[in-house]
Amino acid sequence: MFTDEKIPNNVDLARDVRLQRALEAWQPSFLSWWRETGPEGFPENDVYLRTATGVTAEGWAHYDFVRMAEYRWGIFLADPVPDRRIGFGDFLGQPVWQEVPGEHRTALRRLIVTQADTEPASVEQQRGLGRTCPSLYDLRNLFQVNVEEGRHLWAMVYLLHRFFGRDGREEAEELLARRSGHADRPRILGAFNEPIDDWLAFFLFTMLTDRDGKFQLLALAESGFDPLSRTTRFMLTEEAHHMFVGETGVGRVVQRSAELSRQGDVRALGGIDLPTIQKYLNLWYSISLDLFGGEVSTNAASFFGAGLKGRAKEEKFADHVAGEGVVTLELPEGGALVPQEVPVRSAMNEALRDAYVEDCQRGVDRWNRLLEGAGLSDRLRLPSRRFHRRQGAFAGLFFDPDGRPITEAEWARREDDWLPSAADRAFVKSLSPRAITRPGEMASWLAPPSKGIDGKPLDFEYVRLG
């Protein structure tokens, strides 16, 4: 382990002088990007952060106060699996690749760049949230997500530099040139160009969009290109906290809404009502569903066949070749929804989306248990997969949250009933006119968490502002 080097790593970077110099040359550009687009307003404050230092289960990270600009972003790959074999596709059973197979170079680079682009994008989306944080606990969690997204960028940039030569170096520079929401240089995927300018949006992003990230990483962890598999396996270790921030964050908003509903009008009492939470859920769930791609995809079939990207937890499936057979999907055709038989490989995006939907439902079920425990009959729910889609078979078509086809005119009339309106967004933002920064103090629109971070009390000074 090389944690004392300029770039902490467990890939013995010092033995490849050319690669080390290339990454050290990229480092100032990364830091410049961080200063320009990273968390706004807290450059010199000490934050109680987790920093990755290795990959062992006994202790892979440590907690301490650090200034974010001085955070030790490192390159860590999970330990290799002895005699690992490709677990799916046309190369099933063959030894995994330690170098990029020439015929798969373009496809692998595309997969890595697409994943890499999401990491800096989310930092940019969340840039201004610190100025309206609901507590120091939440401020610290925001910053933890931000610095770890930065480390995930480093993980992908290492792969680009190490295995793709000049093309990889150019791609690494482009990752710092694009900007979330920019008219001319947007991020690659639509969800990462959406504004996140209030904390309810942040919580649902980390609950739902980071959960998409979990399933993309699980699929890439199956890759026959072993360095990519090892990289994403370790990224999953950090990703778990991001989803925890989102799921518990929404849960605290729901809990507070339930408490206030027993006293009267939730909004009038300074909380976020359940219909507004449902609208935000509808928005971020539908945006996140798009990230899986089309229901029928030749690219997904090609990635699977080539052994580049599998299904989440591939070992659960009986047929790892999927060269034959079909699945039935209900898809639009001639103005109606028609069951269609699709080759299994061409439906790999949908297999990953199935697992995602099931995982999201478990989180919604936990929120609903809070409502049940409060004695309320109201429930939150996931909308139909057909609702508000911009990618795939349902893009450009109109469905209500139950998945029923509707006209464009009805959509225009009822959109604000189903998605956050400008008034809804303004109301949510109005609840946080300023940052809540006194240790232990909490904004009135969400409940306190059940416990602190790393065994610390809730009134711990997670960010030193003095």
LUMNUPA-953683 format. One record per residue: x, y, z of N, C-alpha, C in turn. Coordinates in steps of 0.05 Angstrom, whole numbers, padded with zeros to 5 digits, always signed. Last residue first. Layout:
XYZXYZXYZ;...
This chain:
-00314+00557+00255-00303+00580+00269-00278+00590+00256;-00332+00511+00232-00337+00536+00218-00325+00561+00231;-00321+00447+00220-00311+00469+00238-00314+00495+00222;-00368+00398+00218-00354+00418+00201-00346+00441+00219;-00385+00370+00262-00376+00355+00239-00361+00373+00218;-00386+00373+00323-00380+00394+00304-00368+00381+00279;-00441+00335+00350-00412+00337+00344-00408+00359+00322;-00492+00325+00363-00483+00352+00366-00453+00355+00363;-00497+00270+00355-00509+00288+00335-00500+00317+00338;-00433+00237+00369-00461+00247+00375-00471+00266+00354;-00401+00185+00330-00401+00212+00342-00430+00220+00348;-00397+00138+00302-00401+00137+00331-00402+00164+00345;-00395+00154+00249-00371+00143+00262-00373+00143+00292;-00447+00201+00256-00427+00188+00239-00403+00178+00255;-00505+00190+00298-00486+00206+00284-00468+00189+00266;-00574+00168+00291-00548+00168+00304-00528+00184+00287;-00622+00181+00267-00623+00163+00291-00596+00162+00305;-00628+00251+00250-00621+00224+00245-00621+00207+00270;-00687+00292+00262-00658+00286+00265-00653+00257+00258;-00733+00308+00207-00727+00297+00234-00697+00293+00237;-00744+00370+00174-00736+00342+00174-00729+00334+00202;-00758+00423+00179-00773+00407+00159-00763+00378+00156;-00727+00453+00213-00753+00444+00223-00768+00425+00204;-00658+00436+00218-00680+00450+00206-00706+00437+00213;-00623+00429+00280-00634+00416+00257-00656+00434+00245;-00563+00429+00320-00588+00442+00311-00597+00430+00285;-00515+00404+00329-00538+00392+00341-00564+00405+00332;-00478+00464+00320-00478+00435+00326-00503+00425+00340;-00505+00509+00274-00499+00505+00302-00499+00475+00308;-00521+00517+00222-00493+00509+00227-00486+00507+00256;-00562+00519+00170-00564+00513+00198-00537+00502+00207;-00562+00569+00119-00551+00544+00130-00555+00543+00160;-00625+00596+00097-00597+00599+00106-00588+00571+00116;-00674+00583+00078-00663+00608+00069-00634+00612+00077;-00707+00533+00069-00678+00534+00076-00666+00560+00067;-00757+00538+00051-00754+00527+00078-00725+00528+00087;-00754+00554-00001-00760+00575+00019-00757+00565+00047;-00748+00508-00030-00724+00525-00026-00729+00545-00004;-00801+00491-00029-00781+00475-00016-00756+00491-00011;-00825+00534-00059-00832+00529-00031-00811+00513-00017;-00800+00528-00109-00796+00553-00094-00803+00549-00065;-00821+00478-00123-00792+00481-00119-00786+00506-00103;-00875+00491-00127-00866+00470-00108-00836+00474-00102;-00874+00529-00169-00883+00537-00142-00874+00516-00121;-00858+00497-00211-00841+00520-00203-00849+00529-00175;-00875+00429-00191-00879+00454-00206-00859+00475-00197;-00854+00363-00195-00852+00388-00180-00856+00413-00199;-00907+00324-00225-00879+00331-00222-00877+00358-00208;-00963+00319-00222-00946+00295-00220-00917+00300-00216;-00988+00366-00230-01000+00348-00209-00981+00325-00203;-00962+00388-00273-00956+00399-00246-00969+00383-00223;-00987+00359-00314-00958+00355-00308-00952+00365-00280;-01038+00365-00333-01035+00353-00307-01006+00349-00299;-01037+00389-00384-01057+00399-00364-01050+00389-00336;-01000+00360-00412-00995+00388-00407-01013+00399-00385;-01028+00310-00412-01002+00313-00398-00997+00342-00392;-01071+00324-00444-01076+00317-00416-01050+00319-00400;-01043+00332-00492-01059+00354-00480-01064+00349-00451;-01023+00283-00504-01004+00304-00498-01018+00328-00484;-01062+00232-00472-01056+00250-00494-01035+00271-00485;-01038+00171-00442-01055+00195-00442-01047+00212-00466;-01035+00103-00418-01030+00123-00439-01049+00147-00437;-01017+00089-00351-01039+00090-00371-01032+00110-00393;-00982+00088-00309-00974+00076-00334-00995+00075-00356;-00993+00117-00265-01001+00089-00264-00994+00074-00290;-00978+00169-00279-00960+00153-00261-00968+00124-00258;-00993+00168-00351-00996+00179-00324-00979+00162-00304;-00955+00182-00410-00968+00163-00392-00972+00176-00365;-00935+00193-00475-00946+00205-00451-00962+00184-00436;-00871+00192-00511-00899+00184-00507-00909+00194-00480;-00818+00205-00510-00835+00220-00528-00864+00213-00527;-00798+00140-00493-00791+00168-00496-00809+00181-00517;-00806+00086-00489-00828+00103-00481-00822+00133-00483;-00759+00060-00503-00783+00055-00519-00805+00075-00513;-00707+00109-00487-00719+00082-00490-00745+00082-00505;-00715+00169-00450-00698+00150-00464-00713+00123-00466;-00752+00196-00421-00739+00211-00443-00720+00193-00459;-00813+00186-00387-00788+00175-00397-00778+00192-00421;-00860+00191-00355-00840+00213-00357-00813+00202-00366;-00875+00124-00342-00881+00151-00336-00856+00169-00340;-00863+00071-00347-00869+00085-00371-00872+00115-00367;-00858+00050-00297-00834+00054-00313-00839+00069-00338;-00902+00085-00252-00897+00065-00273-00870+00071-00287;-00875+00109-00188-00892+00110-00212-00885+00088-00232;-00874+00083-00123-00859+00087-00148-00878+00089-00171;-00905+00118-00069-00903+00095-00087-00886+00103-00111;-00926+00129-00001-00911+00137-00024-00909+00113-00043;-00990+00135+00031-00967+00119+00024-00953+00132+00000;-01035+00149+00085-01021+00157+00061-00996+00139+00057;-01053+00136+00135-01061+00118+00114-01046+00125+00088;-01015+00140+00196-01026+00152+00172-01033+00131+00151;-00989+00124+00242-01018+00122+00242-01031+00135+00217;-00936+00121+00243-00947+00147+00252-00978+00147+00251;-00927+00073+00220-00922+00075+00248-00933+00101+00260;-00939+00087+00166-00956+00068+00181-00953+00071+00211;-00895+00119+00156-00922+00130+00155-00942+00113+00170;-00854+00082+00162-00854+00105+00179-00882+00118+00180;-00867+00048+00121-00870+00038+00148-00869+00060+00168;-00854+00079+00078-00882+00075+00083-00886+00063+00111;-00798+00075+00079-00811+00101+00084-00840+00097+00091;-00794+00021+00066-00785+00030+00092-00796+00058+00098;-00814+00021+00013-00828+00006+00034-00820+00015+00062;-00774+00050-00012-00800+00062-00009-00816+00048+00012;-00733+00010-00009-00730+00035+00004-00756+00049+00008;-00756-00030-00041-00750-00036-00013-00746-00010+00003;-00758-00005-00090-00783-00011-00076-00778-00017-00047;-00704-00004-00105-00718+00021-00099-00743+00016-00083;-00698-00059-00116-00683-00047-00095-00695-00020-00086;-00733-00065-00160-00737-00081-00136-00723-00069-00112;-00707-00031-00197-00735-00025-00188-00741-00040-00162;-00658-00059-00204-00659-00032-00193-00686-00025-00181;-00675-00105-00229-00661-00107-00203-00662-00080-00189;-00695-00083-00277-00712-00099-00259-00701-00100-00231;-00650-00061-00300-00671-00042-00290-00689-00057-00271;-00624-00106-00315-00611-00090-00295-00632-00071-00283;-00660-00124-00353-00654-00141-00331-00641-00125-00308;-00658-00082-00389-00683-00085-00374-00678-00104-00350;-00608-00088-00411-00614-00064-00396-00638-00067-00379;-00616-00138-00437-00598-00136-00413-00602-00110-00397;-00644-00151-00482-00659-00141-00459-00642-00138-00434;-00612-00176-00517-00620-00149-00524-00636-00136-00502;-00607-00227-00494-00584-00208-00494-00592-00180-00500;-00658-00249-00505-00649-00243-00477-00626-00223-00476;-00698-00219-00556-00676-00237-00548-00665-00229-00521;-00767-00210-00543-00741-00197-00547-00719-00217-00540;-00834-00207-00560-00812-00225-00553-00785-00213-00562;-00882-00162-00535-00863-00169-00556-00841-00187-00545;-00946-00139-00523-00925-00157-00515-00908-00165-00538;-00959-00070-00534-00962-00097-00545-00940-00115-00533;-00997-00013-00529-00977-00029-00515-00981-00058-00522;-01008+00028-00588-01017+00011-00565-00993-00002-00552;-00989+00054-00631-01006+00069-00614-01017+00053-00591;-00954+00017-00656-00979+00026-00669-00998+00040-00651;-00928-00001-00595-00928-00008-00624-00955+00000-00636;-00890-00004-00536-00908+00011-00553-00905+00002-00582;-00885-00067-00500-00873-00044-00513-00893-00030-00531;-00872-00112-00454-00895-00097-00464-00885-00070-00474;-00832-00168-00467-00834-00141-00457-00858-00128-00469;-00808-00231-00455-00831-00216-00466-00832-00190-00451;-00746-00259-00478-00763-00249-00456-00785-00233-00469;-00716-00318-00507-00728-00292-00509-00741-00285-00482;-00661-00359-00531-00683-00352-00513-00692-00323-00516;-00589-00357-00530-00615-00364-00542-00637-00356-00522;-00547-00339-00502-00545-00338-00531-00571-00345-00545;-00534-00336-00448-00557-00322-00459-00556-00319-00489;-00493-00352-00414-00487-00346-00442-00509-00329-00455;-00511-00365-00365-00492-00343-00366-00484-00336-00395;-00568-00384-00335-00556-00384-00362-00538-00360-00364;-00582-00372-00282-00576-00400-00290-00561-00401-00316;-00558-00320-00239-00572-00329-00263-00563-00357-00271;-00526-00305-00198-00553-00313-00191-00568-00325-00215;-00478-00287-00218-00479-00315-00208-00507-00324-00201;-00484-00233-00228-00488-00252-00250-00491-00280-00240;-00495-00183-00202-00494-00209-00188-00500-00231-00208;-00522-00150-00257-00516-00148-00228-00517-00175-00215;-00493-00176-00317-00516-00168-00301-00508-00166-00272;-00435-00147-00349-00454-00168-00343-00480-00158-00331;-00393-00125-00397-00412-00115-00377-00433-00136-00373;-00358-00155-00429-00349-00129-00419-00367-00120-00395;-00366-00201-00460-00356-00204-00433-00347-00178-00420;-00391-00197-00508-00362-00193-00508-00350-00197-00480;-00445-00201-00494-00432-00222-00510-00402-00221-00509;-00452-00152-00468-00455-00177-00453-00440-00199-00468;-00443-00114-00508-00427-00113-00484-00428-00140-00469;-00485-00130-00544-00457-00132-00552-00438-00132-00527;-00530-00118-00515-00526-00146-00524-00496-00150-00531;-00524-00063-00509-00524-00080-00485-00518-00109-00493;-00529-00050-00564-00504-00044-00549-00502-00062-00524;-00581-00063-00576-00560-00079-00588-00533-00074-00574;-00635-00064-00533-00610-00051-00539-00589-00070-00551;-00695-00046-00507-00683-00064-00527-00658-00051-00537;-00700-00005-00471-00710-00031-00464-00699-00053-00482;-00643+00039-00467-00666+00028-00480-00674+00001-00470;-00616+00060-00403-00617+00058-00432-00642+00045-00442;-00611+00071-00350-00606+00044-00358-00606+00040-00388;-00627+00123-00343-00598+00118-00343-00592+00089-00351;-00682+00125-00338-00671+00130-00364-00641+00123-00366;-00689+00120-00283-00695+00097-00300-00683+00101-00328;-00678+00173-00267-00658+00152-00262-00664+00127-00278;-00724+00199-00282-00698+00208-00293-00678+00186-00290;-00760+00172-00249-00763+00170-00278-00737+00179-00292;-00741+00188-00198-00743+00159-00206-00744+00156-00236;-00746+00242-00199-00719+00231-00198-00719+00201-00204;-00804+00250-00204-00784+00262-00222-00758+00246-00222;-00828+00221-00162-00835+00215-00190-00813+00225-00209;-00804+00248-00119-00799+00219-00123-00805+00212-00152;-00829+00297-00124-00799+00295-00127-00791+00266-00132;-00882+00280-00115-00874+00293-00140-00844+00291-00145;-00878+00262-00062-00885+00243-00083-00877+00255-00110;-00868+00310-00035-00847+00289-00035-00853+00269-00057;-00918+00333-00045-00894+00346-00056-00871+00325-00057;-00952+00299-00016-00956+00302-00045-00931+00315-00058;-00931+00307+00038-00926+00281+00023-00932+00284-00007;-00899+00371+00051-00922+00352+00051-00917+00328+00033;-00851+00393+00093-00855+00386+00064-00877+00364+00064;-00864+00445+00142-00854+00419+00132-00860+00415+00103;-00887+00490+00165-00859+00490+00158-00847+00464+00150;-00941+00492+00172-00925+00487+00196-00895+00485+00190;-00960+00496+00122-00964+00519+00139-00947+00517+00164;-00950+00443+00105-00935+00466+00093-00937+00491+00112;-00986+00414+00137-00957+00409+00138-00942+00433+00128;-01039+00433+00177-01028+00435+00149-00998+00434+00150;-01036+00393+00236-01050+00410+00218-01038+00410+00190;-01014+00354+00268-01019+00380+00280-01035+00399+00262;-01004+00311+00238-01022+00307+00261-01029+00333+00275;-00966+00329+00204-00993+00325+00193-01013+00320+00215;-00919+00329+00232-00933+00355+00228-00961+00351+00219;-00904+00275+00228-00908+00288+00254-00925+00313+00252;-00899+00269+00173-00920+00253+00187-00925+00266+00214;-00856+00302+00163-00882+00308+00150-00904+00294+00165;-00817+00275+00190-00825+00301+00200-00852+00309+00188;-00814+00228+00159-00820+00227+00187-00830+00253+00198;-00798+00250+00109-00824+00236+00112-00833+00235+00141;-00747+00268+00123-00767+00287+00113-00795+00275+00116;-00724+00219+00137-00726+00240+00158-00746+00262+00149;-00725+00193+00088-00739+00182+00111-00743+00203+00132;-00689+00224+00058-00718+00225+00051-00734+00214+00075;-00643+00208+00088-00651+00236+00086-00680+00239+00079;-00640+00153+00081-00646+00163+00108-00654+00193+00107;-00629+00153+00025-00652+00139+00036-00660+00149+00064;-00582+00187+00020-00608+00192+00007-00631+00179+00020;-00544+00163+00054-00551+00191+00057-00578+00197+00044;-00543+00111+00031-00552+00115+00058-00560+00144+00063;-00520+00123-00018-00548+00115-00018-00560+00117+00010;-00469+00136+00002-00484+00156-00014-00513+00149-00014;-00451+00089+00025-00457+00112+00042-00474+00133+00027;-00442+00056-00020-00463+00049-00001-00471+00073+00017;-00398+00073-00047-00424+00081-00057-00446+00076-00037;-00354+00049-00024-00359+00077-00018-00387+00085-00025;-00359-00002-00047-00356+00001-00018-00362+00029-00009;-00358+00007-00101-00384-00001-00089-00382+00002-00058;-00305+00014-00112-00322+00038-00112-00349+00032-00099;-00287-00039-00112-00280-00021-00089-00297+00004-00088;-00310-00056-00160-00316-00070-00135-00309-00053-00111;-00286-00022-00197-00314-00018-00190-00322-00033-00165;-00234-00044-00198-00239-00016-00192-00267-00012-00183;-00241-00097-00214-00229-00091-00188-00234-00062-00179;-00263-00089-00266-00278-00103-00245-00267-00096-00218;-00220-00063-00291-00246-00049-00288-00263-00062-00267;-00181-00104-00290-00176-00078-00276-00202-00062-00272;-00207-00146-00321-00204-00148-00292-00198-00121-00278;-00255-00152-00364-00231-00136-00362-00226-00131-00332;-00302-00178-00356-00279-00195-00361-00253-00179-00362;-00344-00151-00304-00329-00149-00329-00306-00168-00331;-00373-00146-00259-00372-00173-00271-00354-00174-00295;-00372-00093-00248-00356-00110-00231-00354-00139-00241;-00411-00074-00281-00383-00071-00290-00364-00088-00273;-00455-00085-00250-00453-00097-00276-00425-00096-00286;-00444-00054-00205-00447-00083-00202-00444-00097-00228;-00446-00003-00229-00421-00013-00218-00422-00043-00214;-00501-00001-00241-00481+00001-00262-00454-00010-00253;-00521-00003-00189-00526-00026-00207-00508-00025-00232;-00501+00045-00167-00495+00019-00154-00499-00003-00174;-00525+00083-00200-00496+00079-00201-00488+00053-00188;-00577+00078-00182-00571+00070-00210-00541+00065-00212;-00566+00101-00134-00573+00073-00134-00571+00062-00163;-00558+00153-00148-00535+00138-00139-00541+00108-00137;-00612+00162-00160-00592+00163-00181-00566+00150-00173;-00638+00152-00109-00646+00140-00134-00625+00140-00155;-00611+00177-00065-00627+00152-00061-00630+00138-00088;-00589+00222-00087-00571+00202-00075-00585+00176-00069;-00637+00247-00105-00615+00240-00124-00597+00218-00112;-00663+00254-00058-00674+00236-00077-00654+00228-00099;-00629+00291-00033-00635+00266-00020-00646+00246-00040;-00631+00334-00071-00606+00320-00064-00611+00293-00052;-00685+00349-00068-00674+00338-00093-00648+00323-00088;-00684+00368-00016-00701+00345-00022-00692+00332-00048;-00649+00411-00020-00640+00387-00006-00658+00363-00010;-00640+00443-00084-00652+00442-00058-00646+00414-00046;-00618+00440-00134-00614+00465-00119-00631+00466-00094;-00596+00410-00183-00601+00401-00156-00597+00425-00138;-00614+00405-00253-00606+00421-00229-00613+00407-00203;-00587+00355-00296-00610+00366-00282-00601+00383-00258;-00547+00328-00319-00549+00356-00327-00573+00370-00313;-00551+00277-00305-00529+00292-00293-00526+00320-00304;-00591+00255-00334-00596+00259-00306-00575+00277-00293;-00567+00249-00387-00586+00270-00381-00590+00276-00351;-00497+00240-00396-00523+00229-00390-00542+00250-00379;-00452+00274-00405-00461+00255-00426-00489+00246-00421;-00457+00346-00393-00449+00319-00386-00463+00298-00404;-00447+00397-00444-00461+00383-00422-00449+00356-00415;-00427+00444-00472-00410+00422-00463-00423+00408-00440;-00468+00481-00485-00450+00471-00506-00433+00447-00498;-00496+00490-00437-00510+00489-00463-00494+00476-00485;-00488+00451-00379-00477+00470-00397-00490+00467-00425;-00503+00412-00342-00523+00432-00351-00513+00452-00370;-00439+00402-00319-00467+00395-00316-00485+00418-00324;-00388+00405-00368-00400+00417-00344-00430+00408-00343;-00323+00383-00392-00352+00384-00393-00363+00395-00367;-00270+00382-00375-00279+00404-00392-00309+00406-00394;-00257+00337-00348-00255+00362-00333-00265+00386-00349;-00261+00300-00388-00278+00297-00364-00278+00322-00347;-00222+00315-00423-00249+00321-00430-00268+00319-00406;-00177+00291-00399-00180+00321-00400-00208+00329-00406;-00190+00238-00407-00187+00248-00380-00189+00278-00379;-00186+00235-00463-00212+00231-00450-00212+00242-00422;-00131+00241-00468-00149+00261-00479-00177+00259-00467;-00114+00194-00444-00106+00220-00432-00124+00242-00443;-00136+00156-00479-00144+00157-00451-00137+00184-00438;-00107+00166-00526-00136+00169-00526-00146+00172-00497;-00055+00153-00509-00061+00181-00515-00091+00186-00515;-00072+00098-00468-00052+00115-00480-00062+00143-00485;-00105+00062-00441-00114+00073-00466-00096+00094-00478;-00089+00046-00390-00094+00025-00410-00102+00036-00438;-00077+00088-00355-00060+00064-00355-00064+00046-00379;-00115+00128-00366-00086+00134-00369-00070+00108-00372;-00163+00100-00353-00159+00113-00379-00129+00118-00385;-00153+00084-00300-00157+00064-00321-00153+00076-00349;-00150+00135-00276-00127+00116-00275-00130+00095-00297;-00202+00153-00283-00180+00166-00298-00155+00149-00298;-00229+00121-00247-00234+00117-00275-00212+00130-00292;-00208+00141-00198-00207+00112-00204-00210+00107-00234;-00221+00195-00201-00193+00187-00201-00190+00157-00209;-00276+00190-00194-00265+00201-00219-00236+00193-00222;-00277+00172-00142-00286+00153-00163-00277+00164-00191;-00261+00218-00116-00243+00195-00116-00251+00174-00138;-00306+00250-00126-00280+00258-00137-00260+00235-00137;-00342+00222-00096-00346+00223-00125-00320+00232-00139;-00318+00234-00047-00317+00207-00057-00324+00205-00086;-00330+00288-00041-00301+00280-00043-00299+00251-00054;-00388+00286-00040-00372+00301-00060-00344+00291-00063;-00400+00255+00005-00409+00246-00022-00391+00260-00043;-00379+00290+00043-00369+00263+00041-00376+00251+00013;-00411+00335+00037-00383+00337+00030-00370+00309+00027;-00460+00314+00055-00457+00325+00028-00428+00325+00020;-00445+00303+00108-00452+00281+00090-00451+00290+00061;-00437+00355+00129-00415+00336+00127-00420+00313+00108;-00489+00374+00125-00468+00387+00110-00444+00368+00107;-00515+00340+00161-00522+00338+00132-00500+00351+00115;-00491+00358+00208-00490+00330+00201-00495+00327+00171;-00506+00412+00209-00477+00405+00204-00474+00376+00197;-00567+00420+00171-00552+00415+00196-00523+00410+00189;-00588+00436+00122-00606+00435+00145-00593+00428+00171;-00553+00484+00081-00554+00458+00094-00573+00458+00118;-00545+00523+00043-00572+00521+00055-00575+00494+00070;-00494+00521+00025-00503+00547+00035-00531+00546+00047;-00487+00471+00002-00476+00476+00029-00487+00502+00041;-00505+00472-00051-00523+00463-00029-00513+00469-00001;-00476+00485-00096-00485+00506-00079-00501+00498-00055;-00462+00434-00122-00442+00455-00115-00452+00474-00094;-00486+00392-00145-00490+00396-00116-00474+00420-00105;-00468+00388-00197-00497+00392-00192-00502+00401-00163;-00414+00377-00190-00422+00403-00201-00452+00409-00195;-00417+00325-00170-00405+00346-00154-00414+00374-00164;-00440+00300-00214-00456+00302-00190-00444+00323-00171;-00397+00303-00252-00422+00316-00257-00438+00320-00231;-00355+00272-00234-00353+00301-00231-00379+00315-00235;-00385+00221-00246-00373+00228-00220-00369+00258-00216;-00402+00212-00298-00422+00217-00277-00410+00227-00251;-00357+00201-00327-00369+00227-00330-00390+00233-00309;-00345+00147-00316-00328+00168-00305-00342+00196-00305;-00383+00121-00347-00384+00119-00318-00369+00142-00305;-00364+00137-00398-00392+00143-00390-00395+00142-00360;-00312+00117-00397-00316+00146-00399-00344+00153-00390;-00322+00061-00395-00307+00074-00374-00312+00104-00374;-00350+00052-00443-00361+00045-00417-00348+00060-00395;-00312+00069-00481-00338+00082-00479-00351+00076-00452;-00271+00033-00473-00266+00061-00468-00292+00076-00465;-00296-00014-00490-00288-00011-00462-00283+00019-00455;-00304-00003-00544-00327-00007-00527-00319-00004-00498;-00250+00002-00563-00269+00025-00565-00292+00022-00546;-00228-00049-00550-00217-00024-00540-00237-00001-00540;-00239-00099-00567-00258-00087-00549-00249-00060-00539;-00197-00116-00598-00223-00115-00611-00244-00102-00593;-00154-00117-00561-00155-00097-00583-00183-00094-00595;-00165-00121-00492-00166-00135-00517-00170-00115-00540;-00125-00091-00444-00148-00087-00461-00146-00103-00487;-00101-00137-00394-00097-00115-00413-00122-00114-00431;-00122-00178-00367-00107-00159-00351-00100-00134-00368;-00182-00214-00373-00161-00199-00386-00148-00179-00367;-00195-00280-00345-00201-00251-00348-00177-00237-00360;-00197-00342-00380-00184-00325-00361-00192-00295-00366;-00264-00368-00396-00236-00361-00404-00224-00342-00383;-00316-00373-00381-00297-00392-00371-00268-00387-00379;-00344-00342-00437-00349-00355-00411-00328-00376-00405;-00344-00310-00481-00318-00319-00471-00320-00332-00443;-00396-00295-00491-00383-00313-00510-00356-00323-00501;-00426-00290-00425-00422-00283-00453-00406-00304-00469;-00391-00295-00361-00415-00293-00378-00406-00287-00407;-00345-00292-00329-00368-00306-00319-00393-00305-00336;-00277-00306-00336-00300-00291-00346-00325-00306-00341;-00243-00322-00275-00251-00328-00302-00274-00310-00310;-00186-00318-00232-00213-00309-00240-00218-00314-00269;-00141-00336-00204-00152-00352-00226-00180-00344-00233;-00157-00297-00146-00139-00317-00159-00154-00333-00181;-00177-00232-00153-00187-00258-00146-00170-00279-00161;-00142-00175-00127-00149-00193-00149-00159-00220-00138;-00172-00125-00085-00152-00146-00089-00161-00165-00111;-00196-00065-00116-00200-00088-00098-00178-00109-00104;-00155-00007-00122-00169-00029-00135-00173-00051-00115;-00150+00062-00116-00150+00036-00102-00167+00016-00117;-00121+00122-00113-00128+00101-00133-00126+00074-00119;-00144+00181-00077-00126+00160-00084-00137+00140-00105;-00144+00243-00048-00156+00227-00069-00136+00206-00078;-00142+00270+00007-00123+00252-00005-00138+00233-00024;-00158+00339+00010-00166+00312+00013-00147+00294-00003;-00151+00392+00008-00127+00377+00015-00134+00347+00019;-00200+00413-00001-00180+00417-00022-00154+00402-00017;-00224+00401+00048-00231+00385+00024-00211+00389+00002;-00186+00391+00106-00197+00410+00087-00202+00396+00060;-00205+00344+00156-00188+00351+00133-00202+00373+00117;-00209+00302+00212-00215+00328+00200-00195+00334+00178;-00222+00232+00199-00208+00254+00212-00217+00280+00199;-00224+00162+00192-00239+00187+00195-00221+00208+00209;-00201+00115+00142-00200+00127+00168-00215+00154+00168;-00210+00050+00111-00212+00079+00111-00207+00089+00140;-00209-00004+00116-00202+00007+00089-00202+00038+00089;-00201-00055+00155-00199-00026+00158-00189-00012+00132;-00215-00106+00143-00209-00099+00170-00207-00069+00175;-00220-00111+00088-00244-00109+00104-00239-00101+00133;-00175-00070+00050-00180-00093+00068-00205-00089+00083;-00158-00029+00018-00181-00045+00008-00187-00068+00027;-00141+00039+00036-00134+00012+00028-00160-00003+00021;-00159+00088+00049-00130+00084+00053-00122+00056+00044;-00207+00139+00041-00199+00112+00034-00168+00109+00036;-00232+00178+00092-00213+00177+00070-00205+00148+00065;-00286+00214+00117-00275+00187+00114-00257+00188+00089;-00283+00276+00154-00287+00260+00130-00275+00232+00132;-00301+00332+00179-00296+00305+00190-00303+00285+00168;-00267+00389+00156-00291+00372+00154-00284+00344+00164;-00247+00455+00163-00241+00427+00169-00267+00412+00170;-00249+00504+00110-00260+00492+00135-00252+00463+00138;-00235+00529+00064-00215+00527+00085-00225+00514+00111;-00280+00528+00029-00254+00518+00020-00233+00513+00042;-00337+00534+00027-00324+00523+00050-00296+00513+00043;-00363+00554-00020-00365+00568+00005-00350+00558+00029;-00384+00498-00056-00381+00527-00055-00382+00537-00027;-00353+00440-00081-00369+00452-00060-00363+00482-00056;-00328+00452-00149-00333+00436-00126-00349+00451-00105;-00312+00485-00190-00339+00473-00192-00346+00456-00168;-00261+00506-00180-00280+00521-00196-00309+00511-00193;-00234+00469-00149-00237+00496-00138-00259+00511-00154;-00237+00425-00184-00250+00424-00158-00254+00451-00147;-00205+00443-00228-00234+00438-00232-00249+00437-00205;-00157+00446-00200-00168+00470-00211-00198+00467-00216;-00150+00392-00190-00153+00410-00167-00164+00437-00176;-00145+00373-00243-00166+00363-00226-00171+00383-00203;-00098+00399-00257-00123+00405-00272-00147+00396-00256;-00061+00375-00222-00067+00404-00220-00093+00412-00234;-00064+00319-00243-00073+00327-00216-00079+00357-00213;-00039+00310-00290-00068+00314-00291-00078+00325-00264;+00012+00301-00274+00008+00325-00291-00022+00331-00292;+00006+00255-00246+00014+00278-00231+00010+00304-00247;-00005+00222-00290-00026+00227-00270-00019+00251-00253;+00045+00224-00316+00020+00232-00330-00002+00239-00311;+00079+00203-00277+00082+00231-00286+00057+00241-00300;+00059+00151-00275+00059+00168-00251+00061+00197-00259;+00070+00132-00326+00043+00135-00317+00041+00153-00293;+00127+00134-00323+00112+00148-00344+00083+00153-00336;+00139+00099-00281+00146+00127-00279+00130+00144-00299;+00116+00052-00248+00111+00060-00276+00114+00090-00277;+00126+00047-00195+00141+00030-00213+00137+00036-00243;+00091+00080-00169+00118+00089-00171+00135+00071-00190;+00043+00051-00165+00046+00072-00186+00075+00080-00190;+00019+00005-00142+00048+00008-00146+00055+00028-00167;-00033+00008-00131-00027-00003-00157+00003+00000-00163;-00056+00034-00089-00047+00007-00084-00041-00008-00110;-00043+00103-00070-00051+00082-00088-00043+00055-00078;-00040+00174-00068-00043+00149-00053-00053+00127-00072;+00002+00214-00099-00024+00202-00105-00026+00176-00090;+00048+00222-00069+00033+00245-00078+00004+00237-00086;+00047+00171-00016+00056+00183-00041+00039+00207-00049;+00028+00144+00026+00044+00169+00032+00053+00183+00007;+00005+00097+00012-00013+00119+00020+00002+00145+00026;+00010+00044-00017+00027+00068-00020+00010+00093-00014;+00017-00024+00000+00000+00000+00000+00018+00025+00000;
